[in-house]
Amino acid sequence: MPRTSTTIDNSHLVIDTGMVQPNATTIVERKGLGHPDTLADHLAERLSRAYSRYTVEHFGAVLHHNFDKLALLGGASEVRYGAGGMTSPVRVLVNGRAAPMCGGEPIPVTEIVEAEVRSFFAERLAEVSGHLDITFNITSNSSPGAVLTGDAVPDRTRWFNPRSIDDLRERRVRLSNDTSLGTGWAPENPFESFVRELVDHFSGESEFTLSRAWCGSDVKLMGYWDGDQADVVLCVPQKSRHVGSRAEYVRNTESVLAECYRLAGLRLPGSKARFRLNARDVPERDELYLTYTGSSIESGDEGVAGRGNRVNGLITPLRPMNLEGANGKNPVYHVGKLYNVAAQRLANRLYEATGGHAEVHLVSTTGQRLDQPWRILVRLSSPDAEVDKVQALVMEALGEFPALTDELVSDGIVLS
């Protein structure tokens, strides 16, 4: 496998070409919109965006914050055919940090967070929105490194209490907040794309769900594919208010399975597919995936930011991936967010440019310039990729972090 190695500024760039294409064997998981981990991820990111927008509007910059340690603790519910309700609230543990003021002007952090939490659940899981217990564990402590040597106040102690936005070092130069990495690859194979589509089909708005009020959103799929055969285990909950009997529940599961096979025929032509739905069901004992809200967060389950889908929306143990949770991180200099988005976008561009498989790994060193990763590894299956063009695409991607921050704050990017 030919290798080109070069140093650009403070970055060591390695480009491997002619790498072996990944084989067809695939294990892939995706958690749907109502899964507790997806709820935690998306809520954490909503809080980061809401706080960022407020500080940009009022002070002209994104102030220091992170909400990427958010957790949800399941409530309790009663479920009956044709009825049901919440008996204990879902606990929302807002764990993180946020600057509480700038230049002496207070920032209503708690109010911003509470409004966003309630708005999020009203949109995503309406049955839960009136049954929330929100705990605010938000500090404004700076990271270690501020050594006192006299009467002077170290700059680091002002990170979460700036006198003005001029105290924000990242307005002069963006430095990586951590030693971490971002990973991306392209393209997806047909089965990976099918898994994404199928989960979204049942957990989001689709012709199927819009015409079936009983379909819940806490969908989860685990799939195995060898290139010829697909084997899928799928969970799709039903909402108890819209299911009047055991027989009706069973009929609904049959319609879900029929839809799975229909879509598999369209997306995986020529492949054999097998689906197992709600594998823990024991209908004769009325042990069913029947819920009041359509999500297991209603009763006992937990969701934690960072445990869900990766930035590309999938969990793929046979593909390169990392364990960074991007949602809720600061969009200005947190490499766990920015490098994963940048690596995935760069991999997509390299695939389009070379026509072959592409992997990108961006590795940071804490305190080093954000746009100059410590290590950059690009691996391409194309044996004749033009190194100069690859380097140009890499440098283009590294120059886009300010625009990426603006996109994350203004438009939002689905990170899981």
C-alpha positions as CSV (number, residue, x, y, z in Angstrom):
1,M,0.0,0.0,0.0
2,P,1.8,3.2,-1.2
3,R,2.2,5.8,1.5
4,T,3.0,9.6,1.3
5,S,4.0,11.4,4.4
6,T,4.5,15.1,4.8
7,T,4.4,17.9,7.4
8,I,2.2,21.0,6.8
9,D,2.6,23.6,9.5
10,N,2.2,21.7,12.7
11,S,0.3,18.8,11.2
12,H,1.8,15.4,10.1
13,L,-0.3,14.2,7.1
14,V,-0.1,10.6,5.9
15,I,-1.9,9.5,2.8
16,D,-2.3,5.7,2.1
17,T,-3.5,4.7,-1.3
18,G,-4.5,1.3,-2.7
19,M,-5.8,0.0,0.6
20,V,-8.0,-3.1,0.5
21,Q,-11.7,-2.3,0.1
22,P,-13.9,-3.3,3.1
23,N,-15.6,-6.6,2.5
24,A,-19.3,-6.9,2.5
25,T,-19.7,-8.3,6.0
26,T,-21.5,-5.7,8.1
27,I,-22.8,-5.3,11.6
28,V,-24.7,-2.1,12.1
29,E,-27.0,-0.6,14.7
30,R,-29.2,2.4,14.7
31,K,-31.3,3.9,17.5
32,G,-34.5,5.8,16.5
33,L,-35.7,9.2,17.4
34,G,-37.5,8.1,20.5
35,H,-34.7,5.9,21.9
36,P,-33.6,7.3,25.3
37,D,-30.0,7.7,24.1
38,T,-31.1,9.6,20.9
39,L,-33.4,11.8,23.1
40,A,-30.4,12.6,25.3
41,D,-28.1,13.3,22.4
42,H,-30.6,15.6,20.5
43,L,-31.6,17.4,23.7
44,A,-28.0,18.1,24.6
45,E,-27.4,19.6,21.2
46,R,-30.5,21.6,21.3
47,L,-29.3,23.1,24.6
48,S,-25.9,24.0,23.1
49,R,-27.6,25.7,20.1
50,A,-30.0,27.6,22.3
51,Y,-27.3,28.9,24.6
52,S,-25.0,29.7,21.7
53,R,-27.7,31.7,19.9
54,Y,-28.5,33.7,23.0
55,T,-24.9,34.7,23.6
56,V,-24.2,35.5,19.9
57,E,-27.3,37.7,19.9
58,H,-26.6,39.5,23.2
59,F,-22.7,39.6,23.2
60,G,-21.6,38.8,19.6
61,A,-19.9,35.5,20.4
62,V,-20.5,31.9,21.5
63,L,-19.5,31.8,25.2
64,H,-17.9,28.9,26.9
65,H,-20.3,26.0,27.6
66,N,-20.9,22.3,27.2
67,F,-23.9,20.1,27.9
68,D,-22.5,16.8,26.6
69,K,-22.9,15.0,29.9
70,L,-26.7,15.2,29.9
71,A,-28.7,12.2,31.2
72,L,-32.3,11.1,31.3
73,L,-33.7,8.8,34.0
74,G,-36.9,6.9,33.1
75,G,-40.1,7.6,34.9
76,A,-42.9,5.1,35.5
77,S,-46.1,4.3,33.6
78,E,-49.2,2.1,33.6
79,V,-50.2,0.5,30.3
80,R,-53.5,-1.1,29.5
81,Y,-55.2,-1.9,26.2
82,G,-56.8,1.3,25.0
83,A,-55.5,3.3,27.9
84,G,-52.4,4.2,29.9
85,G,-50.6,7.1,31.6
86,M,-47.5,8.3,33.4
87,T,-47.3,7.7,37.1
88,S,-43.8,9.2,37.8
89,P,-41.9,11.9,35.8
90,V,-38.9,11.5,33.6
91,R,-35.9,13.0,35.3
92,V,-33.8,15.3,33.1
93,L,-30.3,15.8,34.6
94,V,-28.7,18.8,32.8
95,N,-25.0,18.2,33.6
96,G,-22.5,20.6,32.2
97,R,-21.0,24.1,32.3
98,A,-22.0,27.5,31.0
99,A,-20.8,31.0,31.5
100,P,-23.4,32.7,33.7
101,M,-22.5,36.2,32.7
102,C,-20.4,38.4,30.4
103,G,-19.1,41.8,31.3
104,G,-21.2,41.7,34.4
105,E,-24.4,41.1,32.5
106,P,-26.2,38.0,33.8
107,I,-27.2,35.2,31.3
108,P,-30.5,33.4,32.2
109,V,-28.9,30.0,31.8
110,T,-31.6,28.1,33.8
111,E,-34.4,29.8,32.0
112,I,-32.9,29.1,28.6
113,V,-32.3,25.4,29.4
114,E,-35.8,24.8,31.0
115,A,-37.6,26.4,28.0
116,E,-35.6,24.3,25.6
117,V,-36.1,21.1,27.5
118,R,-39.9,21.6,27.6
119,S,-40.0,22.6,24.0
120,F,-38.0,19.6,22.9
121,F,-40.2,17.1,24.6
122,A,-43.4,18.8,23.4
123,E,-42.2,18.2,19.9
124,R,-40.5,14.9,20.2
125,L,-42.5,13.0,22.9
126,A,-45.6,15.0,23.7
127,E,-47.0,12.5,26.2
128,V,-43.9,13.1,28.4
129,S,-43.8,16.9,28.2
130,G,-46.1,17.3,31.2
131,H,-44.2,14.8,33.3
132,L,-40.7,16.2,33.6
133,D,-38.5,16.7,36.6
134,I,-35.5,18.9,35.6
135,T,-32.4,19.0,37.7
136,F,-29.8,21.7,36.9
137,N,-26.2,20.6,37.5
138,I,-24.6,23.5,35.6
139,T,-21.3,24.9,36.9
140,S,-19.0,27.6,35.7
141,N,-15.7,26.3,36.9
142,S,-12.7,26.6,34.6
143,S,-10.6,23.6,33.6
144,P,-7.4,22.9,35.5
145,G,-4.3,25.0,34.6
146,A,-4.9,28.4,36.3
147,V,-1.9,28.7,38.7
148,L,-1.9,31.6,41.1
149,T,1.4,33.4,41.3
150,G,0.5,36.6,43.0
151,D,-2.4,39.1,42.8
152,A,-2.9,38.7,39.1
153,V,-5.9,36.8,37.9
154,P,-5.0,34.0,35.4
155,D,-6.7,34.3,32.0
156,R,-8.0,30.8,32.3
157,T,-10.2,31.7,35.3
158,R,-12.0,34.2,33.1
159,W,-13.1,31.5,30.6
160,F,-16.5,31.2,32.2
161,N,-16.7,34.8,33.5
162,P,-15.3,37.0,30.8
163,R,-15.1,40.8,31.3
164,S,-16.0,41.1,27.6
165,I,-15.7,38.9,24.5
166,D,-12.2,40.1,24.2
167,D,-11.3,37.7,27.0
168,L,-12.2,34.8,24.7
169,R,-8.9,33.5,23.4
170,E,-10.7,31.7,20.5
171,R,-11.5,35.0,19.0
172,R,-7.8,35.4,18.3
173,V,-6.8,31.8,17.6
174,R,-8.8,28.6,17.9
175,L,-7.0,26.0,20.0
176,S,-8.1,22.4,20.5
177,N,-9.7,21.9,23.8
178,D,-8.6,18.3,24.2
179,T,-6.4,15.5,22.9
180,S,-9.0,13.5,20.9
181,L,-9.9,12.4,17.4
182,G,-12.5,12.6,14.7
183,T,-13.2,9.7,12.3
184,G,-15.1,9.5,9.0
185,W,-15.5,7.1,6.1
186,A,-17.4,6.8,2.9
187,P,-19.3,5.4,1.2
188,E,-22.0,3.4,3.0
189,N,-22.9,0.1,1.6
190,P,-26.5,-0.6,0.6
191,F,-27.3,-2.4,3.9
192,E,-26.1,0.5,6.0
193,S,-28.2,2.9,4.0
194,F,-31.2,0.6,4.3
195,V,-30.8,0.4,8.1
196,R,-30.8,4.2,8.4
197,E,-33.9,4.5,6.2
198,L,-35.8,1.7,7.9
199,V,-35.3,3.1,11.4
200,D,-36.2,6.6,10.3
201,H,-39.3,5.2,8.4
202,F,-40.7,3.8,11.7
203,S,-39.5,6.4,14.2
204,G,-40.0,9.6,12.3
205,E,-42.7,11.0,10.1
206,S,-43.5,8.8,7.1
207,E,-46.6,7.6,5.2
208,F,-46.5,4.6,7.4
209,T,-46.4,6.3,10.8
210,L,-48.7,9.2,9.8
211,S,-51.5,6.7,9.1
212,R,-50.8,4.5,12.1
213,A,-51.2,6.5,15.4
214,W,-50.2,3.4,17.4
215,C,-46.6,3.4,16.0
216,G,-44.1,4.6,18.7
217,S,-40.7,6.2,18.0
218,D,-38.4,4.2,20.3
219,V,-37.2,2.1,17.4
220,K,-33.9,0.1,17.5
221,L,-32.3,-2.1,14.9
222,M,-29.4,-4.4,14.9
223,G,-28.4,-5.9,11.6
224,Y,-26.0,-8.4,10.0
225,W,-25.3,-8.6,6.3
226,D,-22.8,-10.7,4.3
227,G,-23.5,-9.2,1.0
228,D,-26.2,-11.7,0.1
229,Q,-28.3,-12.2,3.2
230,A,-29.6,-9.7,5.7
231,D,-30.6,-10.7,9.2
232,V,-32.3,-8.0,11.2
233,V,-33.6,-7.7,14.8
234,L,-35.9,-4.8,15.1
235,C,-37.9,-3.2,18.0
236,V,-40.9,-1.1,17.2
237,P,-43.2,-0.1,20.1
238,Q,-46.9,0.5,20.0
239,K,-48.9,3.2,21.9
240,S,-51.4,1.6,24.2
241,R,-54.1,4.2,23.8
242,H,-54.4,3.2,20.1
243,V,-54.3,-0.6,20.7
244,G,-57.5,-2.1,22.0
245,S,-56.5,-5.7,22.4
246,R,-53.8,-8.3,22.1
247,A,-55.1,-9.4,18.7
248,E,-54.9,-5.8,17.5
249,Y,-51.3,-5.6,18.7
250,V,-50.4,-8.8,16.8
251,R,-52.0,-7.4,13.6
252,N,-50.0,-4.3,14.0
253,T,-46.8,-6.2,14.3
254,E,-47.7,-8.1,11.1
255,S,-48.1,-4.8,9.3
256,V,-44.6,-3.7,10.5
257,L,-43.1,-6.9,9.2
258,A,-44.8,-6.6,5.9
259,E,-43.4,-3.1,5.5
260,C,-39.9,-4.3,6.4
261,Y,-40.0,-6.9,3.6
262,R,-41.5,-4.4,1.2
263,L,-38.7,-1.9,1.7
264,A,-36.0,-4.6,1.7
265,G,-37.3,-5.7,-1.7
266,L,-36.8,-2.2,-3.0
267,R,-33.5,-1.3,-1.3
268,L,-31.7,-4.7,-1.3
269,P,-32.8,-6.3,-4.6
270,G,-31.5,-9.8,-5.0
271,S,-30.7,-10.2,-1.3
272,K,-32.5,-12.5,1.1
273,A,-33.8,-10.8,4.2
274,R,-35.0,-12.1,7.5
275,F,-36.6,-9.9,10.2
276,R,-37.4,-10.6,13.9
277,L,-39.6,-8.0,15.5
278,N,-39.9,-7.3,19.2
279,A,-38.1,-10.5,20.1
280,R,-39.0,-10.3,23.8
281,D,-42.8,-10.4,23.2
282,V,-44.7,-13.3,24.8
283,P,-48.3,-12.6,23.5
284,E,-50.0,-15.4,25.4
285,R,-48.8,-13.7,28.6
286,D,-49.5,-10.2,27.4
287,E,-45.8,-9.3,27.7
288,L,-45.5,-6.9,24.7
289,Y,-43.7,-3.9,23.6
290,L,-46.7,-1.8,24.4
291,T,-46.1,1.6,25.8
292,Y,-48.0,4.7,26.7
293,T,-45.7,7.2,25.1
294,G,-44.0,5.1,22.4
295,S,-40.7,5.2,24.2
296,S,-39.1,3.2,27.0
297,I,-38.0,6.4,28.7
298,E,-41.5,6.4,30.2
299,S,-40.7,3.5,32.5
300,G,-37.3,2.7,34.0
301,D,-34.9,3.1,31.0
302,E,-32.2,5.7,30.9
303,G,-30.6,7.8,28.2
304,V,-27.1,9.3,28.2
305,A,-25.6,11.7,25.8
306,G,-22.8,10.1,23.8
307,R,-24.1,6.5,24.0
308,G,-26.2,6.7,20.8
309,N,-25.5,6.8,17.1
310,R,-22.2,8.2,15.9
311,V,-22.0,11.4,13.9
312,N,-22.9,9.6,10.7
313,G,-26.1,8.2,12.3
314,L,-24.9,4.6,12.7
315,I,-23.0,2.4,15.1
316,T,-20.6,0.3,13.0
317,P,-18.2,-1.9,14.9
318,L,-16.6,-3.3,11.8
319,R,-15.9,0.2,10.4
320,P,-13.5,2.8,11.8
321,M,-15.2,4.7,14.6
322,N,-14.5,6.4,17.9
323,L,-16.4,6.8,21.2
324,E,-16.6,10.6,21.2
325,G,-20.1,12.0,21.9
326,A,-20.5,15.1,19.7
327,N,-23.8,16.3,20.8
328,G,-23.9,19.2,23.4
329,K,-20.2,20.0,23.0
330,N,-19.1,23.6,22.4
331,P,-19.2,24.3,18.6
332,V,-16.2,26.6,18.5
333,Y,-13.3,24.5,19.7
334,H,-14.4,21.1,21.0
335,V,-12.6,18.7,18.8
336,G,-14.9,15.8,19.7
337,K,-17.6,17.6,17.8
338,L,-15.8,19.5,15.1
339,Y,-13.3,16.9,14.0
340,N,-15.9,14.2,13.7
341,V,-18.1,16.3,11.4
342,A,-15.1,17.5,9.4
343,A,-13.7,14.0,9.0
344,Q,-17.0,12.7,7.8
345,R,-17.4,15.5,5.3
346,L,-13.9,15.1,4.1
347,A,-14.3,11.4,3.6
348,N,-17.4,12.0,1.5
349,R,-15.5,14.5,-0.7
350,L,-12.6,12.1,-1.1
351,Y,-14.9,9.3,-2.1
352,E,-16.5,11.6,-4.7
353,A,-13.1,12.7,-6.0
354,T,-11.5,9.2,-6.2
355,G,-14.5,6.9,-6.7
356,G,-13.2,4.5,-4.0
357,H,-13.4,3.9,-0.3
358,A,-12.1,6.7,1.9
359,E,-11.2,6.9,5.6
360,V,-10.2,10.1,7.4
361,H,-8.8,10.3,11.0
362,L,-8.1,13.7,12.5
363,V,-6.1,13.6,15.8
364,S,-5.7,16.6,18.0
365,T,-3.3,17.7,20.7
366,T,-4.8,19.9,23.4
367,G,-3.7,23.5,23.1
368,Q,-2.6,23.1,19.5
369,R,-4.3,25.1,16.7
370,L,-7.7,23.6,15.8
371,D,-6.9,23.9,12.1
372,Q,-3.6,22.1,12.5
373,P,-4.3,18.6,13.8
374,W,-1.4,16.8,15.3
375,R,-1.9,13.8,13.0
376,I,-4.0,13.4,9.8
377,L,-4.4,10.0,8.3
378,V,-6.2,9.5,5.0
379,R,-6.7,6.0,3.7
380,L,-7.9,5.5,0.1
381,S,-8.7,2.3,-1.9
382,S,-8.0,4.1,-5.2
383,P,-4.4,3.1,-6.2
384,D,-4.0,6.1,-8.4
385,A,-5.4,8.9,-6.3
386,E,-3.6,12.2,-7.0
387,V,-1.8,13.1,-3.8
388,D,-1.7,16.9,-4.6
389,K,-5.5,16.9,-5.0
390,V,-6.0,14.9,-1.8
391,Q,-3.8,17.4,0.1
392,A,-5.8,20.3,-1.3
393,L,-9.1,18.7,-0.1
394,V,-7.6,18.2,3.3
395,M,-6.4,21.8,3.6
396,E,-9.8,23.0,2.4
397,A,-11.6,21.0,5.1
398,L,-9.3,22.3,7.8
399,G,-10.0,25.9,6.8
400,E,-13.8,25.5,7.2
401,F,-14.0,25.4,11.0
402,P,-15.4,29.0,11.5
403,A,-18.1,28.3,8.9
404,L,-18.8,24.9,10.5
405,T,-19.3,26.7,13.9
406,D,-21.8,29.1,12.2
407,E,-23.6,26.2,10.6
408,L,-23.9,24.3,13.9
409,V,-25.3,27.4,15.7
410,S,-27.5,28.9,13.0
411,D,-28.8,26.0,11.1
412,G,-28.1,23.0,13.3
413,I,-26.6,19.7,12.1
414,V,-28.1,16.3,13.0
415,L,-25.1,14.6,14.8
416,S,-26.7,11.2,15.5
